[in-house]
Amino acid sequence: MARYKARFRISIKDHASGKKLKIELLPMSWRGQYLVRQNGRQPGKKPLATTSEIFARLRRWVVQQPFVYP
């Protein structure tokens, strides 16, 4: 099966723990929804999302990460 190219890609790296998160957005409908790929895989819970929902998820992910003092 051919993989479609993502229109947008967001990469975030936590330098303290070395964790990486790569989000790819593929346009799927005229309503502004995107198919989401997270680290190359489709997430199980909600594969279609708007940009507002995606950025809300990213904010929650960043806030949930434990703070490591330098």
N, C-alpha and C positions, 0 to 999 in steps of 0.2 A: 504494500500500500504506500502510495506517495505521501510525503509529509508536506503540508502547506507551509509557506514562509510566513512568519509572524510579521505583523505590521509594526508592533511596538515590542520592545524588550526592556525590562527593568532588572538590573542586577544589583544586589545588596550583599556586602560582605561584612561580617562581624570580625574585626581583626583580633579581638581579644580571645575569642573561642575558635576562630577559624571557620565558623559556619557560613555557608553561602546560600543565597536564595535567588533563583533566576525565574522571572515571570515573563511569559510570552503571551501576547494578545493577538488573536486572529479574528478579524471582523466576520460576524456570522449573520447579522440581520440588519435591516434598515432602521431598527429601533435603537441603535447604538449599543447593542450587546456584543460581547466578545467571548470567544471560546478561550478559556484560560489553560495554559500549560505551565505547570510548576515543576522546575528542575527537569524539564523534558517529558513529564508525564501529566496526564489529565487528572485533576483532583477528583476524588470520589464524591464529595458532598455536593458541590455546586459548580458544574463545569461552565455554565453561561453566566456572565455578570456584566454590569455596566461599569464604566470607569469610576463612578462614585463608590460603588460597592468594592471594587478592587483596591482603591486607595484606603478605604476604611479597614479592609482586611490587613493591608500592609502596616497601617498605623498600629493595629492591635498586635501584630507579630513583633514589631519593633519594641513596643511597650512591654510585652511579656518577657523579653530577653532579660536575663539577670544582669545587673550592672557589675562590672568588674573594675575595681580600682587599679589604676596603673602602677 
